Each structure stands twice: as structure tokens, then as C-alpha cells.
């Protein structure tokens, strides 16, 4: 039983997985924060474009 705990203490395979999970969560969090930052500007830009092209027709 003591040998099992010594081997468990030395095992580092799970540590790499935890690192990747934390790194991935940080990247996703930054992406969500970026979208939240520019969302208002994009909505107003889309509304301006929509009102600008609403009365136009495409000629043939």
C-alpha cells in the first residue's frame, strides 16, 4: 500500500491534463470577453447599414 502512494505521488500524467484544461478555459474566457466588448458596436453598425440599404434597389 505504501508503494502505491509513493507511485501516485510521483505520477505527473494528470498534471499535464490540468494545465491544458486551465489554458483552454482561459482562451475561451478571453474570447467571450472579446465578443462582449465589441457586441454593442457591431449591433449599432449593423443597424446603420440596414437603414442605409433598406431603400435601395439593384438595377439590371
C-alpha positions in Angstrom: 0.0 0.0 0.0 2.9 2.4 0.8 4.4 1.6 -2.7 1.1 2.6 -4.3 1.0 6.0 -2.6 4.7 6.7 -3.5 4.0 5.9 -7.1 0.8 8.0 -7.1 2.8 10.9 -5.6 5.4 10.7 -8.4 2.9 10.3 -11.3 2.6 13.6 -13.3 0.4 12.5 -16.2 -2.7 14.2 -14.7 -0.8 17.5 -14.2 -0.4 18.0 -17.9 -4.1 17.4 -18.5 -5.0 20.0 -15.8 -2.6 22.5 -17.4 -4.3 22.1 -20.8 -7.8 22.4 -19.3 -6.8 25.6 -17.5 -5.2 27.0 -20.6 -8.3 26.2 -22.8 -10.6 27.7 -20.2 -8.5 30.9 -20.3 -8.6 31.1 -24.1 -12.4 30.6 -24.1 -12.9 33.2 -21.4 -10.8 35.7 -23.3 -12.9 35.0 -26.4 -16.2 35.5 -24.6 -14.8 38.8 -23.1 -13.8 40.0 -26.5 -17.2 39.3 -28.0 -18.9 41.1 -25.2 -16.6 44.1 -25.7 -17.4 44.6 -29.4 -21.0 43.4 -29.4 -22.6 46.9 -28.9 -20.5 48.5 -31.7 -21.3 45.7 -34.1 -25.1 45.9 -33.3 -25.1 49.7 -34.0 -23.0 49.3 -37.2 -25.4 46.6 -38.4 -28.4 48.8 -37.7 -26.8 51.7 -39.6 -26.0 49.5 -42.6 -29.6 48.1 -42.6 -31.1 51.6 -42.6 -28.7 52.7 -45.3 -29.5 50.0 -47.7 -33.2 49.5 -46.9 -34.5 51.8 -49.6 -32.0 50.8 -52.4 -32.8 48.6 -55.3 -30.4 46.6 -57.5 -30.5 47.7 -61.2 -30.4 45.3 -64.0 
